[in-house]
Amino acid sequence: MRIILVCNAGMSTGIMQMKLEECARKEGIDAEIEAIPIAEVEEQVGKADIVLLGPQVRFAQKDLSKMFEGKAYVCSIDLQDFGLMRADRVWAKILPEVKARM
């Protein structure tokens, strides 16, 4: 399972990445989670199972959904969940998709 967190520069999602990795471990799910800048997202088509968009790049959700259509689940992280680093809520949102893709 490969999950990418997309933001402007690939840095602000680092804490969320670590917290999501912890959520995956608690569920016993082997997941590779990586934060990347939006400039590198096209390289991930066919390599990622789930694409999470930080609030600063949610404007790109429609375009990225088309880019990853049939290849990955694309969703935006809620602004408050991101700001408060509530990875448990983000994980709960994507967990059904994670399980469906295993």
C-alpha positions as CSV (number, residue, x, y, z in Angstrom):
1,M,0.0,0.0,0.0
2,R,1.5,3.3,-1.1
3,I,0.0,6.6,0.1
4,I,1.3,10.0,-0.9
5,L,0.7,13.3,0.9
6,V,0.8,16.2,-1.5
7,C,1.5,19.8,-0.5
8,N,3.2,22.8,-2.0
9,A,6.8,21.9,-1.2
10,G,6.5,18.4,0.4
11,M,7.5,19.6,3.9
12,S,4.4,20.7,5.8
13,T,3.0,17.2,5.6
14,G,5.9,15.6,7.4
15,I,4.3,15.5,10.8
16,M,1.0,14.2,9.3
17,Q,3.1,11.5,7.5
18,M,4.6,10.2,10.7
19,K,1.2,10.2,12.5
20,L,-0.4,8.3,9.6
21,E,2.4,5.8,9.7
22,E,1.6,5.2,13.3
23,C,-2.1,4.8,12.5
24,A,-1.2,2.2,9.9
25,R,1.0,0.3,12.3
26,K,-1.8,0.2,14.9
27,E,-4.1,-1.4,12.3
28,G,-1.4,-3.8,11.3
29,I,-1.3,-2.4,7.7
30,D,1.9,-2.3,5.8
31,A,1.8,1.1,4.2
32,E,4.5,3.2,2.7
33,I,3.6,6.9,3.3
34,E,5.5,9.7,1.6
35,A,5.1,13.5,1.5
36,I,5.9,15.0,-1.8
37,P,5.6,18.4,-3.5
38,I,2.8,18.9,-6.0
39,A,5.4,19.5,-8.7
40,E,6.4,15.8,-8.4
41,V,2.9,14.3,-8.3
42,E,2.7,13.3,-12.0
43,E,5.7,11.0,-11.4
44,Q,3.5,9.0,-8.9
45,V,0.8,8.0,-11.4
46,G,0.6,4.2,-11.3
47,K,2.8,4.1,-8.2
48,A,0.4,5.4,-5.5
49,D,-2.7,3.7,-4.2
50,I,-4.0,6.8,-2.3
51,V,-3.3,10.5,-2.9
52,L,-4.0,12.8,0.1
53,L,-4.0,16.5,-0.7
54,G,-3.0,19.0,1.9
55,P,-5.3,22.0,2.2
56,Q,-2.9,24.3,0.4
57,V,-3.2,22.2,-2.8
58,R,-6.9,21.0,-2.6
59,F,-7.6,23.3,-5.6
60,A,-6.0,20.6,-7.7
61,Q,-8.3,17.8,-6.6
62,K,-10.3,17.7,-9.8
63,D,-7.3,17.6,-12.0
64,L,-5.5,15.1,-9.9
65,S,-8.6,12.9,-9.8
66,K,-8.6,12.8,-13.6
67,M,-4.8,12.1,-13.6
68,F,-5.1,9.2,-11.2
69,E,-8.5,7.9,-12.4
70,G,-8.7,4.1,-12.1
71,K,-5.2,4.1,-10.5
72,A,-5.5,5.7,-7.1
73,Y,-8.1,7.2,-4.7
74,V,-7.7,11.0,-4.4
75,C,-9.0,13.0,-1.5
76,S,-8.4,16.3,0.3
77,I,-7.4,16.5,4.0
78,D,-9.9,18.6,6.0
79,L,-8.4,22.0,6.9
80,Q,-9.0,21.6,10.6
81,D,-7.8,18.0,10.7
82,F,-4.6,19.1,8.9
83,G,-4.0,22.1,11.1
84,L,-4.5,20.2,14.3
85,M,-2.7,17.2,12.9
86,R,-5.6,14.8,13.6
87,A,-4.2,11.9,11.7
88,D,-6.7,9.6,13.3
89,R,-9.5,11.4,11.6
90,V,-7.7,11.4,8.3
91,W,-6.9,7.7,8.6
92,A,-10.6,6.9,9.5
93,K,-11.6,8.7,6.3
94,I,-9.3,6.7,4.0
95,L,-9.4,3.3,5.9
96,P,-12.2,1.8,3.8
97,E,-10.3,2.6,0.6
98,V,-7.1,1.3,2.1
99,K,-8.8,-2.0,3.0
100,A,-10.5,-2.2,-0.4
101,R,-7.1,-1.8,-2.2
102,M,-5.3,-4.5,-0.1
